[in-house]
Amino acid sequence: MSFDLVLFGGTGDLAWRKLMPALFQAFRHGTLPEDGRIIGVARDALSDEQYRMLIRSRFDEVELAKRPSPEEFDRFAALLHFVRMDLSQPADYAQLAATLRERNADTVVMYLATAPALFTRACEQLAQAGLNTPNTRIVLEKPLGHDLASNHQINETVRRAFGERQIFRIDHYLGKPSVQNLFALRFGNSLFEPLWRRETIANIQITIAEDLGVEKRGNFYDSTGALRDMVQNHALQLLCAVAMEPPINAHADAIRDEKLKVLRSLKPWTAQSLAQHVIRGQYAEGTAAGEPVAGYRQEAGVNPDSRTETFVALRTEIANWRWAGVPFYLRTGKRLASRDAHIVINFRPAPHAIFKSPLGAANQLVINLQPRDGLELHLLAQGADNRRQQAALSPVQLDLDFDKRFGSERVGAYERLLLDVIHGRLNLFVRSDEQEEAWRWVEPILELWEGDSDGPRPYAAGTWGPSASSAMIARDGYCWTEEC
């Protein structure tokens, strides 16, 4: 199968930090179709050879195990080409069309690794230049819009140029091996299904924590914030994966139909629930890895008076028969105590205790997403202390580390998703009605914050966020995993 992958924003941060390393790994693994071209598009005046040298220099910043040898890169570089383009100039699209007609590839992928503000213009111009043929696929990076209205507008514009089955809205969390294992855990095994409901589950916690600050993304982040950057997409997609009903099959729309049902079942916000169940914070000065670090407002590109949140914690419920009354706690933030993403399923305790309950985690399933991928099952077991007349129970942990079991050199998120785009597989991509429903649910939070003069609560860098987050979950009689 022949393919052309056109990478708009081909000299940008996403291209060299994520996309090119992922494409190289697919090339190294032999899964990238052989008859292909990767065409970088940007305003820079570069020849093909200059573009190849630029990409080669950027691989020096990739972790050592994933760097190509000189011989490997020479073979990979043969796929790389460059087209100079100004996305506002129709003539430049005509030049791109001429480049693509040189060989009429079976599949053409247009990857918009650009600012979202350019999505609508690019799609309109692609259509006018005849670059929206049936064998063309368009990839849209997040965030797709700033709110519900802008998201709807972008989707409408893109759909005028491309059919829904040609549109690949990417959420790289769905490509992570750990998230694939979450689907496998739920729908490939019958062990947990009888327990996966309100009668046996007390609460569910989803945490996506980063120990880094905004790094070089201050300008972008200050106009976005944690709610738009992480909750509206990544966290809600994880919630859907945990809470959705089993789909009738593994086809894309069957999976996405069930995720949409979850989003539509999220309890609507009220004035009371917004006040009690949504916490926002912003990191102040603190320490990271034992070193002092600046607060968010001192970061490059950030407004010194910024009211942008770098932390969000919230409580919600799903109003359906399976989950009625079970609280779901979502938490994400920057400059937290560690880089850690996990889902914790807290099961209800035994209905009648005949043993003395020891301290420690029990009746708990932890699904680790990063930095390691695996499952932890926390149980109570009888201790081996025969000196006591009554047998004692102790907390024990059964640990399945997928990286050790299957090897850490597995297919990465972007590698998997890029291959899925080339082959036309939509299972791991977000449909427009999912996206709009997620925006509809978070919009009351955005509206509340817009009129809130208090701003986000400060928290010291290197901690787990503002204390109000702990108080929120404690009102239900629970605690975050690191606090229990």
VOPAGU-2260 file (C-alpha; in pm, 1 decimal, decimal comma):
REM VOPAGU-2260
SITE   aa  ch    i         X         Y         Z
SITE  MET   A    0       0,0       0,0       0,0
SITE  SER   A    1     137,2     341,9     -93,6
SITE  PHE   A    2      80,8     644,4     128,8
SITE  ASP   A    3     168,6    1011,8     153,8
SITE  LEU   A    4     164,5    1161,5     503,8
SITE  VAL   A    5     156,6    1542,3     484,4
SITE  LEU   A    6     264,2    1693,5     814,1
SITE  PHE   A    7     143,7    2053,8     847,7
SITE  GLY   A    8     360,8    2216,9    1112,4
SITE  GLY   A    9     644,1    1991,3     997,9
SITE  THR   A   10     912,4    2194,3    1180,2
SITE  GLY   A   11     708,3    2245,3    1497,8
SITE  ASP   A   12     741,9    2109,7    1849,0
SITE  LEU   A   13     488,2    1827,7    1811,3
SITE  ALA   A   14     643,8    1708,6    1485,2
SITE  TRP   A   15     996,1    1657,3    1616,4
SITE  ARG   A   16     908,0    1566,5    1975,8
SITE  LYS   A   17     632,8    1309,7    1913,0
SITE  LEU   A   18     543,5    1243,0    1550,5
SITE  MET   A   19     882,7    1190,8    1386,3
SITE  PRO   A   20    1008,8     959,3    1665,6
SITE  ALA   A   21     682,6     761,5    1639,1
SITE  LEU   A   22     711,5     732,6    1260,9
SITE  PHE   A   23    1074,3     625,0    1294,4
SITE  GLN   A   24     979,7     354,8    1547,3
SITE  ALA   A   25     714,3     222,5    1307,9
SITE  PHE   A   26     980,7     222,3    1034,4
SITE  ARG   A   27    1225,3      41,4    1265,4
SITE  HIS   A   28     961,0    -216,1    1363,3
SITE  GLY   A   29     874,7    -281,5    1000,1
SITE  THR   A   30     508,7    -181,5    1043,5
SITE  LEU   A   31     521,4     137,5     835,8
SITE  PRO   A   32     414,1      53,5     479,7
SITE  GLU   A   33     722,2      51,3     258,4
SITE  ASP   A   34     589,3     259,8     -28,7
SITE  GLY   A   35     548,6     587,3     158,4
SITE  ARG   A   36     647,7     952,2     177,0
SITE  ILE   A   37     647,1    1181,2     478,2
SITE  ILE   A   38     611,8    1539,9     360,0
SITE  GLY   A   39     685,0    1815,7     608,1
SITE  VAL   A   40     499,0    2140,8     543,7
SITE  ALA   A   41     593,4    2476,2     698,5
SITE  ARG   A   42     680,2    2836,4     606,7
SITE  ASP   A   43    1054,7    2773,3     633,7
SITE  ALA   A   44    1262,6    2782,7     316,5
SITE  LEU   A   45    1415,1    2433,9     328,8
SITE  SER   A   46    1523,4    2180,7      69,8
SITE  ASP   A   47    1450,4    1811,1     122,0
SITE  GLU   A   48    1807,7    1757,8     235,6
SITE  GLN   A   49    1798,0    2050,6     478,7
SITE  TYR   A   50    1474,2    1918,0     626,6
SITE  ARG   A   51    1628,8    1575,5     672,1
SITE  MET   A   52    1926,6    1727,6     851,4
SITE  LEU   A   53    1694,5    1930,3    1075,9
SITE  ILE   A   54    1502,1    1619,1    1176,6
SITE  ARG   A   55    1828,5    1429,8    1228,7
SITE  SER   A   56    1952,6    1697,7    1470,6
SITE  ARG   A   57    1631,3    1677,0    1670,9
SITE  PHE   A   58    1673,2    1302,1    1726,4
SITE  ASP   A   59    1965,6    1387,9    1953,9
SITE  GLU   A   60    1703,9    1492,6    2211,8
SITE  VAL   A   61    1518,8    1157,9    2198,2
SITE  GLU   A   62    1596,8     896,5    2464,2
SITE  LEU   A   63    1898,8     686,8    2369,9
SITE  ALA   A   64    1716,1     356,5    2305,5
SITE  LYS   A   65    1488,8     524,7    2051,5
SITE  ARG   A   66    1757,2     712,5    1858,6
SITE  PRO   A   67    1839,6     584,9    1510,9
SITE  SER   A   68    2186,6     477,1    1418,7
SITE  PRO   A   69    2336,6     672,7    1126,0
SITE  GLU   A   70    2254,5     382,8     893,0
SITE  GLU   A   71    1896,0     358,5    1021,1
SITE  PHE   A   72    1837,3     729,5     981,8
SITE  ASP   A   73    1975,3     730,0     627,0
SITE  ARG   A   74    1717,3     466,1     531,3
SITE  PHE   A   75    1437,6     652,7     713,1
SITE  ALA   A   76    1543,6     988,7     566,4
SITE  ALA   A   77    1468,2     861,9     216,7
SITE  LEU   A   78    1098,5     893,7     311,5
SITE  LEU   A   79    1131,3    1258,7     419,4
SITE  HIS   A   80    1046,6    1548,5     190,6
SITE  PHE   A   81     961,1    1914,5     240,5
SITE  VAL   A   82     715,6    2160,6      84,9
SITE  ARG   A   83     724,8    2527,5     173,9
SITE  MET   A   84     372,3    2656,4     238,9
SITE  ASP   A   85     186,5    2953,6     379,5
SITE  LEU   A   86    -150,1    2814,4     490,0
SITE  SER   A   87    -321,6    3141,4     397,2
SITE  GLN   A   88    -208,7    3127,1      31,6
SITE  PRO   A   89    -425,9    2926,4    -215,7
SITE  ALA   A   90    -135,9    2902,6    -460,9
SITE  ASP   A   91      65,2    2705,2    -206,2
SITE  TYR   A   92    -210,4    2443,5    -181,8
SITE  ALA   A   93    -197,4    2410,4    -560,8
SITE  GLN   A   94     176,8    2341,9    -530,8
SITE  LEU   A   95     106,9    2073,9    -270,6
SITE  ALA   A   96    -155,8    1919,6    -498,2
SITE  ALA   A   97     101,9    1899,5    -778,0
SITE  THR   A   98     348,6    1727,6    -543,1
SITE  LEU   A   99      87,9    1469,0    -442,1
SITE  ARG   A  100     -15,5    1402,8    -802,7
SITE  GLU   A  101     340,4    1293,3    -880,0
SITE  ARG   A  102     252,8     941,7    -772,6
SITE  ASN   A  103    -118,3     928,1    -672,7
SITE  ALA   A  104     -70,6     734,3    -349,6
SITE  ASP   A  105    -340,2     490,7    -233,0
SITE  THR   A  106    -382,2     688,7      89,0
SITE  VAL   A  107    -310,4    1053,6     167,0
SITE  VAL   A  108    -300,0    1164,4     532,4
SITE  MET   A  109    -319,5    1535,9     613,0
SITE  TYR   A  110    -195,1    1578,4     972,4
SITE  LEU   A  111    -270,6    1927,0    1111,3
SITE  ALA   A  112      -1,8    1962,6    1379,5
SITE  THR   A  113     -70,0    2336,5    1387,0
SITE  ALA   A  114    -246,9    2585,5    1610,0
SITE  PRO   A  115    -619,5    2493,4    1624,2
SITE  ALA   A  116    -701,5    2842,5    1494,7
SITE  LEU   A  117    -567,1    2729,6    1154,2
SITE  PHE   A  118    -783,1    2415,3    1127,0
SITE  THR   A  119   -1082,1    2572,1     952,8
SITE  ARG   A  120    -873,1    2776,0     707,4
SITE  ALA   A  121    -661,2    2475,5     614,6
SITE  CYS   A  122    -962,1    2249,2     558,3
SITE  GLU   A  123   -1138,8    2507,0     343,5
SITE  GLN   A  124    -827,9    2557,9     131,0
SITE  LEU   A  125    -766,5    2183,3      99,5
SITE  ALA   A  126   -1119,1    2143,1     -35,8
SITE  GLN   A  127   -1081,0    2431,8    -281,9
SITE  ALA   A  128    -757,7    2278,9    -411,2
SITE  GLY   A  129    -927,2    1941,1    -461,7
SITE  LEU   A  130    -721,6    1780,9    -185,4
SITE  ASN   A  131   -1023,4    1624,5     -11,0
SITE  THR   A  132   -1053,3    1317,0    -231,4
SITE  PRO   A  133   -1212,5     995,5     -94,6
SITE  ASN   A  134    -868,6     846,3     -25,9
SITE  THR   A  135    -769,5    1145,1     192,6
SITE  ARG   A  136    -776,5    1139,5     573,3
SITE  ILE   A  137    -748,0    1445,6     795,8
SITE  VAL   A  138    -597,4    1430,6    1147,2
SITE  LEU   A  139    -689,6    1699,7    1400,4
SITE  GLU   A  140    -488,7    1752,6    1717,3
SITE  LYS   A  141    -641,4    1870,9    2042,2
SITE  PRO   A  142    -761,6    2107,8    2172,0
SITE  LEU   A  143   -1036,2    2120,7    1910,5
SITE  GLY   A  144   -1181,1    2457,1    2000,2
SITE  HIS   A  145   -1188,1    2669,6    2311,9
SITE  ASP   A  146   -1546,7    2596,4    2414,7
SITE  LEU   A  147   -1859,8    2423,2    2282,5
SITE  ALA   A  148   -1938,7    2691,2    2023,1
SITE  SER   A  149   -1587,3    2699,3    1873,7
SITE  ASN   A  150   -1565,7    2319,4    1875,8
SITE  HIS   A  151   -1897,3    2295,8    1691,2
SITE  GLN   A  152   -1784,6    2553,9    1437,6
SITE  ILE   A  153   -1458,8    2369,0    1365,0
SITE  ASN   A  154   -1639,6    2036,9    1328,4
SITE  GLU   A  155   -1896,8    2187,4    1091,6
SITE  THR   A  156   -1625,3    2342,2     873,6
SITE  VAL   A  157   -1421,5    2022,2     861,6
SITE  ARG   A  158   -1731,7    1814,9     777,6
SITE  ARG   A  159   -1808,0    2039,9     481,1
SITE  ALA   A  160   -1473,6    1933,8     334,8
SITE  PHE   A  161   -1440,9    1573,2     461,1
SITE  GLY   A  162   -1677,4    1292,2     551,4
SITE  GLU   A  163   -1693,9    1183,9     916,6
SITE  ARG   A  164   -1512,0     859,1     838,2
SITE  GLN   A  165   -1223,7    1061,7     691,7
SITE  ILE   A  166   -1178,8    1268,2    1010,5
SITE  PHE   A  167    -940,2    1139,3    1278,9
SITE  ARG   A  168    -964,5    1348,0    1600,4
SITE  ILE   A  169    -662,3    1234,1    1793,5
SITE  ASP   A  170    -642,0    1185,9    2170,6
SITE  HIS   A  171    -304,9    1022,4    2228,0
SITE  TYR   A  172    -415,4     876,4    2563,0
SITE  LEU   A  173    -637,4     634,3    2371,9
SITE  GLY   A  174    -327,7     500,8    2196,7
SITE  LYS   A  175    -137,5     420,2    2516,9
SITE  PRO   A  176     -79,7      45,5    2571,8
SITE  SER   A  177    -213,6      86,7    2924,8
SITE  VAL   A  178    -548,8     215,5    2796,2
SITE  GLN   A  179    -565,8     -74,1    2550,3
SITE  ASN   A  180    -510,6    -304,2    2846,9
SITE  LEU   A  181    -799,5    -131,7    3024,5
SITE  PHE   A  182   -1031,2    -228,3    2738,8
SITE  ALA   A  183    -885,2    -579,8    2740,0
SITE  LEU   A  184    -931,9    -609,1    3116,7
SITE  ARG   A  185   -1296,5    -512,5    3093,6
SITE  PHE   A  186   -1410,0    -678,3    2772,4
SITE  GLY   A  187   -1166,8    -966,1    2725,3
SITE  ASN   A  188   -1216,6   -1120,6    3071,4
SITE  SER   A  189   -1527,6   -1219,1    3263,8
SITE  LEU   A  190   -1360,4   -1200,7    3606,1
SITE  PHE   A  191   -1451,2    -841,7    3696,1
SITE  GLU   A  192   -1773,4    -787,0    3500,6
SITE  PRO   A  193   -2009,5    -912,7    3780,2
SITE  LEU   A  194   -1833,1    -672,6    4021,8
SITE  TRP   A  195   -1820,8    -373,3    3785,4
SITE  ARG   A  196   -2125,8    -192,2    3924,4
SITE  ARG   A  197   -2265,2      19,8    4205,3
SITE  GLU   A  198   -2349,3    -273,2    4434,5
SITE  THR   A  199   -1981,4    -363,0    4477,9
SITE  ILE   A  200   -1785,1     -45,3    4393,6
SITE  ALA   A  201   -1764,7     237,3    4646,9
SITE  ASN   A  202   -1583,5     498,4    4434,1
SITE  ILE   A  203   -1352,3     538,8    4137,1
SITE  GLN   A  204   -1055,9     775,9    4121,2
SITE  ILE   A  205    -876,6     889,6    3804,1
SITE  THR   A  206    -548,4    1076,9    3844,8
SITE  ILE   A  207    -327,2    1224,6    3572,8
SITE  ALA   A  208     -38,7    1396,3    3752,2
SITE  GLU   A  209     265,4    1566,3    3603,2
SITE  ASP   A  210     573,3    1672,7    3797,8
SITE  LEU   A  211     683,3    1916,5    3526,2
SITE  GLY   A  212     564,4    2273,9    3487,9
SITE  VAL   A  213     451,4    2431,3    3162,2
SITE  GLU   A  214     808,5    2420,5    3026,4
SITE  LYS   A  215     818,1    2612,0    2693,7
SITE  ARG   A  216     440,5    2607,6    2645,9
SITE  GLY   A  217     358,4    2909,3    2862,3
SITE  ASN   A  218     184,9    3107,1    2586,1
SITE  PHE   A  219     -31,6    2811,3    2484,5
SITE  TYR   A  220    -107,4    2693,4    2835,7
SITE  ASP   A  221    -203,9    3033,7    2971,4
SITE  SER   A  222    -490,7    3054,4    2721,2
SITE  THR   A  223    -590,7    2692,2    2777,0
SITE  GLY   A  224    -556,0    2566,7    3134,9
SITE  ALA   A  225    -587,2    2220,0    3287,3
SITE  LEU   A  226    -962,3    2183,1    3233,9
SITE  ARG   A  227    -937,4    2228,7    2856,7
SITE  ASP   A  228    -596,0    2065,5    2820,0
SITE  MET   A  229    -660,4    1748,1    3021,2
SITE  VAL   A  230   -1009,9    1705,0    3167,5
SITE  GLN   A  231   -1229,0    1772,2    2863,6
SITE  ASN   A  232   -1041,7    1510,3    2662,8
SITE  HIS   A  233    -798,4    1271,9    2835,1
SITE  ALA   A  234    -967,0    1238,1    3175,5
SITE  LEU   A  235   -1319,2    1205,9    3034,0
SITE  GLN   A  236   -1202,5     948,6    2778,7
SITE  LEU   A  237   -1055,5     741,7    3064,4
SITE  LEU   A  238   -1380,8     778,7    3256,4
SITE  CYS   A  239   -1569,1     650,4    2951,5
SITE  ALA   A  240   -1336,2     351,3    2918,0
SITE  VAL   A  241   -1399,6     260,2    3282,4
SITE  ALA   A  242   -1774,1     321,2    3286,3
SITE  MET   A  243   -1903,2     227,9    2939,3
SITE  GLU   A  244   -2122,3     -73,2    2873,8
SITE  PRO   A  245   -1972,9    -359,8    2670,6
SITE  PRO   A  246   -2005,7    -271,7    2300,1
SITE  ILE   A  247   -2177,9    -519,7    2068,3
SITE  ASN   A  248   -1849,9    -565,8    1878,3
SITE  ALA   A  249   -1505,3    -409,7    1840,8
SITE  HIS   A  250   -1601,0    -182,2    1551,7
SITE  ALA   A  251   -1530,0     188,2    1587,2
SITE  ASP   A  252   -1886,5     316,6    1604,5
SITE  ALA   A  253   -1999,1      43,4    1845,8
SITE  ILE   A  254   -1726,7     153,4    2089,7
SITE  ARG   A  255   -1790,8     523,8    2038,0
SITE  ASP   A  256   -2167,6     481,5    2078,2
SITE  GLU   A  257   -2112,6     339,2    2426,2
SITE  LYS   A  258   -1870,2     616,0    2524,0
SITE  LEU   A  259   -2122,9     875,0    2410,2
SITE  LYS   A  260   -2388,4     719,5    2636,2
SITE  VAL   A  261   -2158,1     767,4    2935,4
SITE  LEU   A  262   -2096,4    1133,5    2852,2
SITE  ARG   A  263   -2469,4    1194,2    2814,0
SITE  SER   A  264   -2529,9    1025,4    3151,9
SITE  LEU   A  265   -2291,8    1248,2    3350,0
SITE  LYS   A  266   -2490,5    1436,6    3611,5
SITE  PRO   A  267   -2555,9    1797,0    3503,6
SITE  TRP   A  268   -2392,5    2064,7    3714,9
SITE  THR   A  269   -2592,3    2270,8    3962,3
SITE  ALA   A  270   -2484,8    2583,1    4148,7
SITE  GLN   A  271   -2435,2    2372,2    4461,9
SITE  SER   A  272   -2234,4    2093,7    4296,6
SITE  LEU   A  273   -2014,0    2344,9    4114,6
SITE  ALA   A  274   -1934,0    2515,6    4443,8
SITE  GLN   A  275   -1864,3    2193,7    4637,2
SITE  HIS   A  276   -1732,0    1950,1    4379,2
SITE  VAL   A  277   -1495,0    2145,9    4155,1
SITE  ILE   A  278   -1154,5    2262,9    4279,6
SITE  ARG   A  279    -904,1    2459,0    4074,6
SITE  GLY   A  280    -548,8    2545,8    4170,3
SITE  GLN   A  281    -234,2    2711,8    4038,8
SITE  TYR   A  282     116,4    2610,7    4138,1
SITE  ALA   A  283     333,3    2855,3    4328,5
SITE  GLU   A  284     704,8    2834,1    4404,9
SITE  GLY   A  285     822,1    2504,6    4549,3
SITE  THR   A  286    1062,1    2218,1    4485,4
SITE  ALA   A  287    1091,6    1950,9    4218,5
SITE  ALA   A  288    1346,4    1668,2    4242,8
SITE  GLY   A  289    1494,2    1851,2    4540,4
SITE  GLU   A  290    1554,7    2170,1    4344,9
SITE  PRO   A  291    1369,2    2502,4    4385,5
SITE  VAL   A  292    1132,4    2582,5    4096,4
SITE  ALA   A  293     940,5    2892,8    3996,5
SITE  GLY   A  294     570,0    2941,1    4038,4
SITE  TYR   A  295     337,9    2936,1    3739,0
SITE  ARG   A  296     315,2    3315,7    3716,8
SITE  GLN   A  297     693,9    3339,4    3689,6
SITE  GLU   A  298     709,6    3101,8    3391,1
SITE  ALA   A  299     805,3    3236,3    3045,9
SITE  GLY   A  300     504,9    3335,8    2837,9
SITE  VAL   A  301     265,2    3346,4    3134,5
SITE  ASN   A  302      77,3    3659,3    3239,1
SITE  PRO   A  303     212,5    3772,7    3580,2
SITE  ASP   A  304    -149,9    3816,6    3693,7
SITE  SER   A  305    -271,5    3493,5    3534,0
SITE  ARG   A  306    -583,4    3324,4    3669,0
SITE  THR   A  307    -530,2    3011,8    3458,6
SITE  GLU   A  308    -566,5    2686,3    3648,8
SITE  THR   A  309    -284,3    2431,0    3649,5
SITE  PHE   A  310    -479,6    2187,3    3870,3
SITE  VAL   A  311    -835,6    2056,4    3864,1
SITE  ALA   A  312   -1007,3    1809,2    4093,3
SITE  LEU   A  313   -1375,5    1731,2    4063,7
SITE  ARG   A  314   -1644,0    1488,3    4172,2
SITE  THR   A  315   -1914,8    1362,0    3942,3
SITE  GLU   A  316   -2165,4    1080,1    3910,0
SITE  ILE   A  317   -2311,4     882,5    3620,2
SITE  ALA   A  318   -2690,1     873,3    3625,5
SITE  ASN   A  319   -2763,5     522,1    3500,9
SITE  TRP   A  320   -2848,3     185,1    3655,8
SITE  ARG   A  321   -2493,3      51,4    3663,3
SITE  TRP   A  322   -2334,4     352,2    3835,6
SITE  ALA   A  323   -2607,4     545,5    4019,3
SITE  GLY   A  324   -2468,5     684,4    4345,5
SITE  VAL   A  325   -2102,6     592,7    4279,1
SITE  PRO   A  326   -1878,5     901,8    4296,2
SITE  PHE   A  327   -1612,5     942,7    4028,5
SITE  TYR   A  328   -1320,3    1165,7    4128,3
SITE  LEU   A  329   -1104,2    1317,6    3853,5
SITE  ARG   A  330    -775,9    1493,6    3929,2
SITE  THR   A  331    -505,0    1639,1    3708,7
SITE  GLY   A  332    -233,1    1897,7    3751,8
SITE  LYS   A  333     114,8    2023,4    3678,9
SITE  ARG   A  334     407,5    2049,6    3922,1
SITE  LEU   A  335     259,0    1780,1    4144,4
SITE  ALA   A  336     455,2    1546,8    4370,1
SITE  SER   A  337     523,3    1288,8    4097,6
SITE  ARG   A  338     448,2    1190,6    3740,4
SITE  ASP   A  339     176,5     934,8    3785,8
SITE  ALA   A  340    -139,1     839,8    3599,8
SITE  HIS   A  341    -366,0     572,0    3741,1
SITE  ILE   A  342    -725,1     461,7    3790,7
SITE  VAL   A  343    -826,4     326,9    4130,6
SITE  ILE   A  344   -1135,4     108,0    4166,1
SITE  ASN   A  345   -1226,9     101,2    4535,5
SITE  PHE   A  346   -1456,8    -190,3    4610,2
SITE  ARG   A  347   -1695,0    -189,2    4903,3
SITE  PRO   A  348   -1572,4    -366,2    5218,7
SITE  ALA   A  349   -1714,7    -699,7    5324,9
SITE  PRO   A  350   -2071,8    -644,5    5451,0
SITE  HIS   A  351   -2003,6    -814,6    5784,6
SITE  ALA   A  352   -1655,6    -795,5    5938,5
SITE  ILE   A  353   -1551,5   -1106,5    6130,2
SITE  PHE   A  354   -1183,0   -1007,0    6132,5
SITE  LYS   A  355   -1019,0    -703,0    6275,4
SITE  SER   A  356    -953,7    -466,8    5983,8
SITE  PRO   A  357    -584,2    -384,2    5947,6
SITE  LEU   A  358    -448,3     -59,1    5814,7
SITE  GLY   A  359    -352,9     -45,6    5448,5
SITE  ALA   A  360    -513,2     -63,6    5106,8
SITE  ALA   A  361    -754,3    -352,0    5049,6
SITE  ASN   A  362   -1048,4    -434,9    4823,9
SITE  GLN   A  363    -885,5    -219,4    4558,0
SITE  LEU   A  364    -785,3    -254,7    4195,3
SITE  VAL   A  365    -526,3      -5,3    4066,7
SITE  ILE   A  366    -479,4      32,6    3691,1
SITE  ASN   A  367    -141,1     200,2    3637,6
SITE  LEU   A  368    -111,3     405,1    3317,5
SITE  GLN   A  369     222,3     585,3    3359,3
SITE  PRO   A  370     513,6     587,4    3422,2
SITE  ARG   A  371     464,9     210,4    3437,8
SITE  ASP   A  372     186,3       3,9    3289,6
SITE  GLY   A  373      16,1    -268,0    3490,5
SITE  LEU   A  374    -238,3    -382,2    3746,2
SITE  GLU   A  375    -227,4    -399,2    4123,6
SITE  LEU   A  376    -489,0    -598,0    4315,0
SITE  HIS   A  377    -497,0    -514,6    4685,8
SITE  LEU   A  378    -646,4    -787,0    4907,8
SITE  LEU   A  379    -657,9    -899,4    5268,2
SITE  ALA   A  380    -490,9   -1231,6    5347,6
SITE  GLN   A  381    -429,4   -1433,0    5661,6
SITE  GLY   A  382     -90,6   -1373,5    5816,1
SITE  ALA   A  383     144,3   -1652,0    5915,7
SITE  ASP   A  384     194,4   -1542,7    6278,8
SITE  ASN   A  385     112,9   -1862,0    6473,8
SITE  ARG   A  386     193,4   -1698,7    6807,0
SITE  ARG   A  387    -148,3   -1535,2    6805,5
SITE  GLN   A  388    -459,8   -1723,2    6907,5
SITE  GLN   A  389    -669,9   -1547,3    6643,9
SITE  ALA   A  390    -549,4   -1536,7    6285,0
SITE  ALA   A  391    -464,4   -1186,8    6172,8
SITE  LEU   A  392    -532,7   -1034,5    5833,7
SITE  SER   A  393    -271,1    -837,1    5648,3
SITE  PRO   A  394    -295,4    -629,0    5331,4
SITE  VAL   A  395    -123,7    -794,5    5034,6
SITE  GLN   A  396     -65,1    -675,5    4681,4
SITE  LEU   A  397     -73,4    -881,2    4363,1
SITE  ASP   A  398     126,5    -691,3    4102,7
SITE  LEU   A  399     117,3    -749,9    3727,2
SITE  ASP   A  400     372,2    -527,2    3556,4
SITE  PHE   A  401     294,1    -529,5    3183,5
SITE  ASP   A  402     628,6    -370,4    3095,7
SITE  LYS   A  403     812,3    -663,7    3256,5
SITE  ARG   A  404     567,0    -922,6    3124,6
SITE  PHE   A  405     554,5    -805,2    2763,8
SITE  GLY   A  406     870,7    -595,9    2741,3
SITE  SER   A  407     898,9    -219,3    2776,7
SITE  GLU   A  408     974,2    -168,2    2403,8
SITE  ARG   A  409     608,0    -181,8    2302,5
SITE  VAL   A  410     419,9      20,1    2047,4
SITE  GLY   A  411     388,3     380,1    2170,2
SITE  ALA   A  412      70,9     586,4    2157,6
SITE  TYR   A  413     153,3     802,7    1856,9
SITE  GLU   A  414     307,7     509,7    1669,2
SITE  ARG   A  415     -12,3     308,1    1710,0
SITE  LEU   A  416    -237,6     599,9    1618,9
SITE  LEU   A  417     -38,7     703,2    1311,5
SITE  LEU   A  418     -49,9     347,5    1179,1
SITE  ASP   A  419    -424,7     335,3    1247,9
SITE  VAL   A  420    -474,5     653,6    1044,2
SITE  ILE   A  421    -275,9     515,0     751,0
SITE  HIS   A  422    -481,9     194,6     760,3
SITE  GLY   A  423    -813,4     374,7     818,3
SITE  ARG   A  424    -893,3     232,3    1164,1
SITE  LEU   A  425   -1114,6     471,1    1364,0
SITE  ASN   A  426   -1152,2     272,8    1689,5
SITE  LEU   A  427    -909,8     485,8    1891,0
SITE  PHE   A  428   -1025,5     823,3    1762,0
SITE  VAL   A  429   -1294,4    1053,6    1896,6
SITE  ARG   A  430   -1618,9    1116,7    1711,2
SITE  SER   A  431   -1755,2    1470,8    1687,1
SITE  ASP   A  432   -2065,3    1401,6    1899,3
SITE  GLU   A  433   -1843,1    1263,0    2178,7
SITE  GLN   A  434   -1629,3    1571,9    2168,1
SITE  GLU   A  435   -1922,2    1812,8    2171,0
SITE  GLU   A  436   -2089,1    1628,4    2459,3
SITE  ALA   A  437   -1768,8    1656,2    2663,2
SITE  TRP   A  438   -1752,1    2030,5    2592,4
SITE  ARG   A  439   -2119,4    2065,8    2685,2
SITE  TRP   A  440   -2050,1    1906,2    3024,0
SITE  VAL   A  441   -1745,9    2120,8    3112,8
SITE  GLU   A  442   -1892,9    2447,6    2986,9
SITE  PRO   A  443   -2076,4    2534,3    3314,2
SITE  ILE   A  444   -1739,8    2509,2    3492,2
SITE  LEU   A  445   -1580,1    2746,4    3242,6
SITE  GLU   A  446   -1868,9    2990,4    3280,4
SITE  LEU   A  447   -1842,3    2980,8    3661,1
SITE  TRP   A  448   -1468,6    3050,5    3652,7
SITE  GLU   A  449   -1513,8    3332,4    3404,2
SITE  GLY   A  450   -1715,0    3527,0    3660,4
SITE  ASP   A  451   -1520,2    3416,3    3968,5
SITE  SER   A  452   -1298,4    3695,3    4097,9
SITE  ASP   A  453   -1119,0    3471,0    4351,1
SITE  GLY   A  454    -919,3    3279,3    4091,1
SITE  PRO   A  455    -745,0    2943,5    4145,0
SITE  ARG   A  456    -617,6    2834,0    4486,4
SITE  PRO   A  457    -236,7    2840,7    4515,2
SITE  TYR   A  458     -44,7    2522,9    4595,4
SITE  ALA   A  459     325,7    2470,4    4640,3
SITE  ALA   A  460     506,2    2303,9    4350,8
SITE  GLY   A  461     597,4    1946,1    4441,9
SITE  THR   A  462     279,1    1878,6    4642,3
SITE  TRP   A  463     -49,2    1709,7    4549,6
SITE  GLY   A  464    -240,4    2032,8    4489,7
SITE  PRO   A  465    -454,0    2257,0    4709,6
SITE  SER   A  466    -585,6    2114,3    5037,0
SITE  ALA   A  467    -940,5    2182,1    4917,8
SITE  SER   A  468    -901,9    1880,7    4688,8
SITE  SER   A  469    -851,6    1653,8    4990,3
SITE  ALA   A  470   -1139,5    1821,9    5174,5
SITE  MET   A  471   -1370,9    1760,9    4877,1
SITE  ILE   A  472   -1316,6    1385,8    4872,1
SITE  ALA   A  473   -1310,5    1364,9    5253,1
SITE  ARG   A  474   -1668,7    1495,7    5269,7
SITE  ASP   A  475   -1773,2    1160,4    5121,7
SITE  GLY   A  476   -1559,9     970,2    5373,6
SITE  TYR   A  477   -1286,4     882,8    5121,8
SITE  CYS   A  478    -929,7     992,9    5048,3
SITE  TRP   A  479    -690,8    1010,9    4758,4
SITE  THR   A  480    -466,1     703,0    4735,0
SITE  GLU   A  481    -149,4     874,4    4860,3
SITE  GLU   A  482    -336,9    1004,5    5167,2
SITE  CYS   A  483    -501,6     680,0    5282,9
